[in-house]
Each structure stands twice: as structure tokens, then as C-alpha cells.
Amino acid sequence: MRVFKFGGASVKDANGVRNLVKVLEETGHQNTFLVVSAMGKMTNAMEVVVKAYFDEQTSLKGALEEVRLYHQTILQELFENKEHSVYKKVNLLFEEVSGFLAWNKSPNYSFVYDQVVGYGELLSTTIVSTYLNEAGIKNHWIDIRDFIKTDDNYRDGRVNWEKTQQLIAEGVEENKLYITQGFLGSDDNNFTTTLGREGSDYTAAILAYCLNANSVTIWKDVPGVLNADPRYFKETKLLNKISYREAIELAFYGASVIHPKTLQPLQRKEIPLHVKSFINPRDAGTTVGKGIGIEPEIPCFIVKKNQVLMKLSSLDFSFIVEDSISDLFKLLHDYKMKVDLIQNSAISFSVCVDNKFNRLNDLLDQLSGRFKVVCHEDVSLYTIRHFNTEAIKSLQNGKDVLLEQRGKETLQLVVKH
């Protein structure tokens, strides 16, 4: 069995859905499992709904209506018959969201987030599955929440592999075309959980692992894995082959093409991962698999924006030793800070973090009683794998470098704009 994952950009409008049909016609679709993300930027739009629910109830109806109109436009372009059953299915999904928001009593933001935001995937797969059937590509729509079981760590659910493996083994038959949602799972109480942003790649890897799949293909709007993000860097080049280890390194440092958690289950069973263009599906793209390094071996540039750099020093000039560092990491964990870089000396400790849960001010309150804290917000963390002198010069040019860290193959710079 093969697993294909189509991201939001591939199904952002009616033409995208039609193109998905062409990709399947060119590649074949027997014994294939399709994982489909929310359409376009609908995850962001659903996040706006959640924010309105908590912060600005007056704008809630309008935020949800915007999501409804977006999908309605795509429906009208794909299904001219307004009596088609798909309209009813989509309306029912919106009624479910509205109903949840009306009766929910939980003040837990992350819980509400998972119950609401996941409808982006449920809507997209309902529309795509129905259109595939209309186009003569018979498929089986399934609710991934019935198969991927996680704990109740909302917004970042941890997979219960044993239970998930059992459910997939019992519920999935060979020689069929399945379509399901990325990003989602459910806990023991059958409440929806999500696997973290960009978690649809991870969904594909979980399915591939449990199905002993032949391969996973991630279909993107780029030719494959590039040595840099073309939104931020000029003159990018395609990487033809990457080893699992190199891909995990790139993902760890923030390369956006492959989700960091995606690679580990694939590596364990040596399942190759292809990253290909849904615009030119016959092109080779990039293959991630067993092997050495990258081909071609050229510098790879990664940037993480909107980071926070904290420089901590002891108030009495005493050494920052193991127990201090242990306390610091516990605080970073407690306030859900993702650590991207650390550097320490005898009396100082620098850490670059991603404040994705907006807990920075609470953390700073805790730290300021024990340390002298200098905090730089909205900095960028640049990483160069396989750096050379020319690559370093191109990155440092005209930038205010706050921190530099260099290893044998990796250079990292924290830069203030």
C-alpha cells in the first residue's frame, strides 16, 4: 500500500481538487491511502474562530461565516447541482461546530481548539471524497479519529501506537482507495485531538508505519525538498536524495517541507518518503531514505522567524551550574517553550525559544526573581547545514547578529531585524 498526503495548497480551490484527480489518474490509485489537509489557509481561519470564541464573541458568527463561504464557493464550482447530497453533508458539519460552540462549558483553550479546528480537515475530505466519486474514482472516506488514538494532551497529542496499530489492522482492507484527514486523532473519551501544526505529514507516517506501506508521498507546490525556503532565500536548488538522518536534522532545525515527527516512524521500518510536485507529478522530486548525507552536497539554509532570545545571568555572579540549568529546563517545559538553541558559559545561559503558546510573560515573571534577564523578542534563528565561507557571508550581510553557534556541519545565528 502507498500513502499519499495532499496539503492545503493542493486543495485550496476547485481547480486544486480537479488537479488532485489528474495526479491520481497519472500515478494510479489502487491500494492507496490519501491523507488530505484542510483547504488553503482554513486551519488559520478556524484558529480565528477559536480566538473569537474566547476573546471577542461579537465577531464569532462572522469568523465562522467566512469559513462557510470559502467552502461554499468551492462546492458551487465543483457541484453545479445544488441538490447534491454533499451540500447537506457540509452543512451538517457546520451545524456540529456551531452546536459545540453553543453548548461547550470548558474554559480550556487547547481542548476547544482541537474540537473546532479539526473541522477544516473533515470539510476538505468530505468535499474531495465526493468529487473523486463523481469523477469515477471510487473511494472510501474514513474518520481518522476512529483509528489514531492519542492521550489528552490537546494541540499536541501523543500517539498510543499499540491501540492505533490494532485499530488500523482491523479496519483497513487492501486493494481499496481510502481518503482520510491529516492532523487529527482522538483520546480515550473520543474527544478530538490534534497532532501539532503541520501534523498531516505525521498522520501519513503513522498510517504508513501501521500498514507496512511501500512508500509515502507528500505532494507539494514545490518540486521537492529545496536547500532553502524560496519565500525567504533566492536561487534555491532541489535536493535529489536525502538520508533519513539528514532529513531529521533539517526538520529539527525547522525545515518546513517535512514535519519533524514524520521521519522517525518511517526510518524504523525503512519506508521511503517522496516529496513531489502536484503541478508536475511525473518529475522525480526528492527521495528520503536509507543512505549517506544529501545529493548534491550543498549548503542548506533554514530560518525560524518570531523567536525569542533570552540571556540569563546569575544575580550574584555565581556560576550557572547543573542544578540551575535543570531548574531552567523545568520552567521552559512548564511554560511550553520549544527550545531551538542553547549556549552557556560559567555565569550566563542563552536560550532561543519558540513562544507558540504565548506564555512568555508568565515565564519572565518566574525568571526575573532569580536571574538577570535580557530578552529579545521577534528575532530570527538562521541555520546553515554544510556551511561554507560564502554561505556564512551571504547570511551575515548587513544583519545584527546577537548570538552565533558553530559545530562541525551546522552554523546557527540569532539575528535581530
N, C-alpha and C positions, 0 to 999 in steps of 0.2 A: 504494500500500500504506500501511496505517496501522500504527503501533506502539503497543501498549497495555502499560503497566507496572503490575503489581499488587504492592504492597509487602506486608511481613509482616503488617501489621494486617488486610489484606483477606482473608488466608487463615489466620488464627490458629486457626480451629477448623472443624468440619464445616459449621456454618451459614455461615461466611465463604466456603467453597468453593461451597456451594449458591448463595450470593448472587452469586458471580462468574458463574455460569451465567445468572442473571437479567440481570446487566449486559450480557452478550453477546447475550442474546435481545432486549434493548431497543435496543441500539446497532447490532446486526448484527455478523457476524463473518467475512464474506467478505474475502479479501485482507488479513488481519490477522496481525500478529506479536505474540504475547503474551510478555512478559518477566515472570517471576514470581520473587519473593524467597523466602528461607527463611520457614517458617511462624512467625508470632508472634515470640517472642524467641529463636528457635532459633540464630541466629548467636551470641548471647551464651552460650547453653548449650554450643555447640560450642567456644567460646573457653575455657569452664571445662574441657572435656575436654583441650584442649591444655595448659592450665596444670597440670592434674593429671598429665599425662604427664611433664612436666618437673620438677614440684615435689613431687608427692605421689602416687606410684604406687598407694598403697593405696586412694585414692579414685577412681582412673581408671575401674574397672569400673562403679561406682555412677553416675558422671557420664554415661557412655555409655548406661547403662540408663535413666536419666531421659529422655534424648533419644528412645530407642526407645519407651518407654511413651507419651510425648507423641504420637508419630506413630501408635502402635498404637491409641490412643483415637480419633483422627480416622478411621483406617481402619475401625474397627468400627462407627462411626456412619454412614459413607458406603457401606460394602460389607458387607451382612449375611451374604453367603455367604463363609464362612471359607476355602473352597477357591478363591476368586477368585485369578487369576494375579498381581494387584497385591501380595498378601501376600508372594509369593515374590520379586518384584522388589525390594520394600522390604527384605526380609531379606538379599538379596544385597548391597545397598548397605551395610548394617551389617556384613556379613562383610568387605567390602572395607576399611572403616575399621579394623576390628579387626585385619585382616591387615596393613595398612600400619603400624599402631602396634606390632605384634609384630616385624616384620622391619626397620623403619627403623633406620638407624645414624647418620643425620645429626644433629649437635648444633645445627644452625641453626634457631632458634626460628621465624623468619619462613617458612622453607621448610616446616617441619612444619605450621605454622598453615595455610598455603594448601592443603596436601594434605588436611587434616582438615576445616577449617571449611566448605569448599565443598560438603560433603555435605548441608548444610542445604538448599541450592538444588536439588540432584539429587533429594533426597527429596520436596520440595514439588512440583516439576514432574512427577515420576512419578505422584504421587497425583492432582494436578489434571488432568493429561492423561487419565488412565484414567477419572476421574469424568466429564469432558466427553464422552468417547466413550460412556459409559453413558447420559448424558443426551441422546444423539443429536446432539452437536456434534462432528463428526469432525475430528480434528486430527492434526498430525504433530509428534511430540516429537523435538527435536534436542538434541544435546550442544553447547552454545555453545563449548566448548573446542576443537572442531574448526573453528571459524570465526574467533574472535577470538584473534589471535596477539600476544603481548607479549614484552618482554625478560624476564630472570630477576630483576627487582627485586621479590622476593616481598613481598606485602602492599600493594604499590603499583605494579603492573605498568604499564609504558608501552606503549601500543598501537603495533604495527607496522601502520600504516594501509595500506600498499601490499599486503602479504600478506593482511590481513584483507579488504580490498575485493575482492581476487581470489577468495578462498575463498567469500565471500558471493555474489558474482556468479555463480560456477559452481554453487553448491549450493542456492540458494533459487529456487523457482519461484513465479510469480504465481498468483493465484486459489486459494490454499490458506490454511488456518489453521494457523499454526505456534505451538508453545509451546516456550520455552527458559528457561534460567536467567539471572538477573541476576548481576553481581558477578564472574563468572569468565572466565578466559581460559586460555591455555597457552603455554609457552615453546617454544623450538626442540627441546627434548628431550621435549616433550609432558607435562612436569610441570605440574600445575595452578598457575595464578597468580590472584591476586585484584586488583581494580582500586581498592582502598581502601574503607573502610567507607562504607556507603550507595551503593556503586558500581553498583547495579542501574539507577538513573536514567541513569548514564553508558552502561551497556550498551544501553539503549533508544536513546540518542542516536547511538551508534556504528552500530547497525543502521539507524536512520533515514537517517543520512548515506550509508551504503554502498548503501542500497536506493532512494535519492532518494524517500523516503516523503513522503506528503502532510501528515502530522502525527504528533506524539507526544502521547499522553495518559497522564498519571500519575494513577492512581486512589488517592485518599487517604481517610482518615476525617475530613477537614475539608472545608468547602465549596469550597476553592480556596486561593490564596495569601492569607494574612491579613497585616495590618500588624504583627502580633506573635504570638508563640507563646502560645496560650491556657493552656498549663501554667504560664507564669510571669507573664503580664500579663492584667489584666481588660479587659473591654469592647473586644475585638478587632473589626476591621472587614475585610470582604472587599475585596481589590483586584481590580477587574474586568479591567483591562488593564495590562500592564507591557511596556515595551520590552526588547529583549534586553540593552541596555546597563545599564538599571536593575536587571534581574534578576541580571546578572553582578555588579553592585555589591553587591546584597543577599546573594547567595551567597558572595561573597568575604568579607564581614563575618560570615558564619556563619548566615544564614537557613537553617533546616533543611528547608524544603519542597523546595528544588531543589539538587541536588548541584552544587558549583562547576564541575566539569569538563563537566557535561551541556550547558551552553549554547553553548559555542564551536562544536562541530560543527554544531549546529542553525542558529546565526547565519550560518555560512559559506554555507549553502545556503538560508537564509531559510525554514526549516521551522518552522511554528508549533508551540508547545508549549501543551497544555491541561492544567490541573491541576483535576481534578473529584472530586466525592464519589461513592464507590461505594455510599453509602447512598441518595443521591438523584441517580442518573445523568442524569436529564433536566435538572437545573439547569445553568446556563451555566458556572459555575466561573470560573476565571481563564485568560485567554489571554496568552501571552508571544509577542511577535512584533515586527515592524518598526514603529516609531512613536516617539512622544515621551513620555518620562517614565512616570508612572503615573496611573491614573484609579481612584478620586479621589486628588488630591494631598494626602495627609495624612502626618503623621509615622509612620515605620516603626521599630519597636523590635526590637533583636536582642540576645540575651545569650549569651555563651560562658562556661560555668562551668568550674571546676577548672583555671584558668590559672595561670601563674607569671609574676610581675613581677620582673625583675632590674634593679637600679640599679647601674651600674658607674661608678666614677670612678678617675682615674689616681692612683697611689700618691704621686707627687711633685708633684701639682697641675699637671702639664704638660697641654697641650691634647690632647684626643682628636681626632686628625686622620685623613685618608683611610686611611693605612696601618693604623692601629689599628682603624678601622671595617671595613676589608677583612678583617683577621685575625679580628675578632669574627664576621663573617658566615660565614667559612670554618668556624669552630668550631661555629656554630649549624647549619650544613649537615652537618658531620661527625657531630654528635650527634643528627641528625634532629629538630631542634626546628622546629616550624612557627611562623613569626613572624607575629603578628597585629597588632602595633603597635610603632612605634619613635619615640623622641623623643631628640634630643641637644642639648646645649649645648656650650660651649667645653671644659669639664672633666668632663662626665658624659654617660652614654649609658644610656637606659632602654629596655628591650625587654620586651614581653609575649608569652609563647610558650605553645604547647600541647605539653606533655611526653608525647606519646602513646606514645612508645617507651620511657619510663621511663629516660632516660639523663641526668637532671638532675644527679645527684650526681657522675657522671663529668665532666660539663661544668664544674660548680662547682670541682672539683679543678684543672682546667686554668686557669680564670679567676682563681682566688684568688692565684696566684703573680704575676699581672701587674696586677691591679686590686683596688681595694677594692670588695667586692661586698655589696650588701644585697639579700636575696632574700625575696620574699613569695610563699608557696605558697597554693593554694586561694583565689585571688581570682577575681572575675568581671569580664569585659570587656563593658560595655554600649555599644551603638552606636545612635545615632538618625540615620536618614536623613531629610532635610527637617524638621529640628528647628525648634521654636518655643519661646518662653519657657515656656509651660505644660508642654510635653513635658519640658523640662530640669528644671523644678521637680518634676514627678512622679517623676522618676528619682533626683534628688539627695536627696529627702526622707529624712532620718534615716540616710543612708549615709556611711561613711567613705571619701571619695574620695582615692585615692593618686596618681592622675595624670589629667589632662584634656588632650584634644587636639581642636581645633576647626578645621574647614575651612568652605568656603562652604556646603556642603549636609550635611556629616556631622560629628557630635559623638561623641567616644568617651570613656568614663570607665572607669578601672580602679578597682574597688571592693572593699574588704575587708569581710567579713561581721562 
